[in-house]
């Protein structure tokens, strides 16, 4: 039913946002590997746009992951496609670095 579907989505988004906050805490503590893993979980669980955005930053900067401008671009565009306007400047920056 619609009600149940809404509830599932709400519960999932609640978990995803918690996971994202955890990733942000890891990131701020300098534990980039754990941060990347947390952000990866948010995109695998719910294609969370801020998860894509954060992964794009991490791939651009080589924090917690092997640096890759190609991967950074992929994640930045995935974020933009899901409505993260914040990722537009990041996409431009990555394209600039690829020249």
C-alpha positions in Angstrom: 0.0 0.0 0.0 1.0 3.6 -0.4 1.2 4.2 3.3 3.6 1.3 3.8 5.7 2.4 0.9 6.0 5.9 2.3 7.0 4.5 5.7 9.7 2.4 4.1 11.0 5.4 2.2 11.0 7.5 5.3 12.8 4.9 7.4 15.3 4.4 4.7 16.0 8.2 4.3 16.3 8.5 8.1 19.0 5.7 8.1 20.7 7.2 5.0 20.9 10.7 6.6 22.3 9.2 9.8 24.9 7.3 7.7 25.8 10.5 5.9 26.2 12.4 9.2 28.5 9.6 10.4 30.5 9.9 7.2 30.8 13.7 7.8 32.0 13.1 11.3 34.7 10.6 10.1 35.7 13.1 7.4 36.1 15.9 9.9 38.1 13.6 12.2 40.5 12.9 9.3 39.3 9.2 9.0 38.8 9.4 5.3 38.6 5.7 4.6 35.7 5.3 7.0 34.1 8.5 5.6 34.3 7.2 2.0 32.8 3.9 3.1 29.9 5.7 4.8 29.2 7.9 1.8 29.4 4.9 -0.5 26.7 3.2 1.7 24.4 6.2 1.2 24.6 6.0 -2.6 24.2 2.2 -2.5 21.2 2.4 -0.1 19.4 5.3 -1.7 21.4 7.0 -4.4 21.7 9.9 -1.9 22.8 13.0 -3.8 25.0 14.4 -1.0 26.7 11.0 -0.8 27.6 11.4 -4.5 28.7 14.9 -3.9 31.0 14.0 -1.0 32.5 11.1 -3.0 33.2 13.4 -5.9 35.2 15.7 -3.5 37.1 12.7 -2.1 38.0 11.3 -5.5 39.1 14.8 -6.6 41.3 15.2 -3.6 42.4 11.6 -3.2 41.1 11.4 0.4 40.3 7.9 1.6 40.3 6.7 -2.1 42.7 6.6 -5.0 42.6 10.0 -6.6 40.6 9.9 -9.9 39.3 12.9 -11.7 37.2 10.5 -13.9 35.5 9.0 -10.8 35.1 12.5 -9.3 33.4 13.6 -12.4 31.1 10.6 -12.4 30.0 11.2 -8.9 29.6 15.0 -9.3 27.4 14.3 -12.3 25.4 11.7 -10.4 24.8 14.3 -7.7 23.7 17.0 -10.2 21.4 14.5 -11.9 19.7 14.0 -8.5 19.2 17.7 -7.9 22.4 18.7 -6.0 22.9 22.1 -7.4 25.9 22.4 -5.0 27.8 19.9 -7.3 27.7 22.2 -10.4 30.7 24.3 -9.3 32.6 21.1 -8.4 31.9 19.6 -11.8 33.4 22.8 -13.4 36.4 22.5 -11.2 37.0 18.9 -12.0 36.7 19.6 -15.8 39.1 22.5 -15.4 41.6 20.1 -13.7 41.2 17.6 -16.5 42.4 20.0 -19.2 
